[in-house]
Every structure is written in C-alpha cells, then in structure tokens.
Amino acid sequence: MTAISILLVLLVAAFAQGLSPAIGWLGMAKAPLILSVVIYYSLSHGRMAMLWAALAGGLMQDSLGFTPLGCSAFCFCLAGLGIQTARELLFKDSLFTVTGLTALCAAWITLVTWLFLVLGEFDLMPEIGGPGWAVWLKAVGAALLACVAAPPVFGLARGLDRLLGTLETSPA
C-alpha cells in the first residue's frame, strides 16, 4: 500500500510541477513539488519507501526537463539518506522543518545538477549560457518556491497516508 501512495502522490506532484510556470525573476526556477514528496517520505517512512520515492521521483523530474535520466534520482537519494540519518533529531511535524529542509535541499540539488551538467559532456543539451550568477539566482529561487510548495505536498501525502493507513513513524 505504501508503494501505491508514493506513486499517487508522485504523479500528482509531477503533473502539477509540469504545469507550473518557471518564474523568470527567480532564475527560471519551478516549484520543487517532486522533491517535497521525497522529503516527506524521508521524514515519515522507512528507508525503502524513501529510496523508492527518490528513484521514481528523480526519473519523473528528469523526464520533465533536459537533464539526463538519473541525475535528479542520485541527488534525491543523497538528500533523502542525509535526512534519514538525522531524522531522529528533527521535529517531523514542524512547519519550519518541512519548509527549511525542502528549501535547503532544493538549492543544493539545483547547484549539484548544474555541476553535473558543467562537468559532463552533454552535447545534446541546450546551451546553458548566461552569466555565472544565474545558477545562484535559480538556487535561491528554488529555495523560495520550496517554502511555498512543501506544506501543501506534505498535507496531501499525510492525508493520503492516513486514508490508506500507511503512516509510519518507525526509524529506518
């Protein structure tokens, strides 16, 4: 049942993220809805559920953009494992924790993905171009949008978990 709830929440988040516009004055950042799902499962479920959400969500994220498949999945898995390592030290139901972790991870994943693209040899990629500060603007924009996007995603995922009876609080 947990896999069904992960898949449903990821599909809704991917659909909404695909339809949401990129905001120009925030460096063309989009709301990190799929990342919010991964962070929810990192805080609320065991390691296998988090890894399943991170891998499936990362592949969905890469499918929505121009990044190579697996780039976001790798970053999502690292972020999820880091959160699960410190999960017992965090206030899982705090709005500050939800928004802070999602904002931090959104900025970090934006910078790491940019680093992958710069260091890799992706000839089929569109020209990155622009000044060097543009990636930092996009990282800040992703962090700001994460503060708005994370609470509704957490509410949706928690509500679906309660409805299906799959809410876990045991350590990984």
LINZIVEN-V306021 format. One record per backbone hydrogen bond with DSSP energy under -1.0 kcal/mol. CO is the residue of the C=O (numbers start at 1). NH is the residue of the N-H. Records with the same first field share a line. If there is no record, write none. Layout:
CO->NH + NH
This chain:
1->5
2->6
3->7
4->8
5->9
6->10
7->11
8->12
9->13
10->14
11->15
12->16
13->17
14->18
15->19
16->20
23->26 + 28
24->27
29->23
31->33
32->36
33->37
34->38
35->39
36->40
37->41
38->42
39->43
40->44
41->45
46->50
47->51
48->52
49->53
50->54
51->55
52->56
53->57
54->58
55->59
56->60
57->61
58->62
59->63
60->64
68->71
70->74
71->75
72->76
73->77
74->78
75->79
76->80
77->81
78->82
79->83
80->84
81->85
82->86
86->89
87->90
90->92
91->94
94->98
95->99
96->100
97->101
98->102
99->103
100->104
101->105
102->106
103->107
104->108
105->109
106->110
107->111
108->112
109->113
110->114
111->115
112->116
113->117
114->118
115->119
116->120
122->125
131->134
133->137
134->138
135->139
136->140
137->141
138->142
139->143
140->144
141->145
142->146
143->147
145->149
146->150
149->153
150->154
151->155
152->156
153->157
154->158
155->159
156->160
157->161
158->162
159->163
160->164
161->165 + 166
